[in-house]
């Protein structure tokens, strides 16, 4: 799932070299944390959160096919 998220997000951001994806397993759920360049945060979130929600939907569909659970969170600092 991490590779799927990386592929999608690299296509969205202007600074793909600043993209950091961290995976943590929490029981039966995989949590994917994403950090992007501050100038790319708006692009990843999208209008009214539609872009990030679409990425989450694609990841959940891919995970469901493998009978896994996944969540995606954007880390802003």
N, C-alpha and C positions, 0 to 999 in steps of 0.2 A: 504494500500500500504506500510505503514511503516513496518508492520509485514513481508511482502513478502521480502522487502529489507533486513531486519534483518536476516531472515532465509538464504538467499543467501550469504550475506556478512560474516556471522559467519562461514560458511563452507569454505570460501576463506582465512581468515586471520589466523595467528598463535597465535595472542593474542586477542581472542574474548572478554575478559573482558575489553579491552581498546576501544571497539567499542561504539561510541556514535552516535545515530541517532536522529536528530531533524526535526520536521515537522512544516511547516508554510503554512498557506493558504493565497494565494494571489489572491483574486477574485475567478475566476472559476478554478484556477490552484493550485495544491498542490506541494509544493517544499520540497524535502527531502534533508537535509544536512547531510553528513556522515563524521565523524572523526574517523581515525584509528591510531594505533600505528605507529610511523614514520618508523619502519622496515617493516610494511605491506603495505605501500603506493604503492610500485612497484608491489606487487601481485594484488592489487585491480585494478590498472591501466592496467597492462598487457602489452604485447608487442604491440607497436604502438597504445595503448589505446583500444585494442580489448576486454579485459575483462570488463572494465567499460562500454563500449558501449553495450556489450551483456546484462549486468545487466539492463541498461537503456531500452533496447528493450523489455526485459521480463516485466519490470514494466509498460511500455507504453501499452503493449498488455493486461496486467491484468487490467489496468485502463480503456482502451478502452471498455473492456467488461462491465464495470460499467458505461460507458459514462462519464468518468472523464478524466482530463488531469493531468499528473504528470511529474516532472523533478527531476533528481538526480544530486547532485553536491558533489564532494569530497572536503572537506575543509582541506587544509594543512597549518600548522603554524610553 
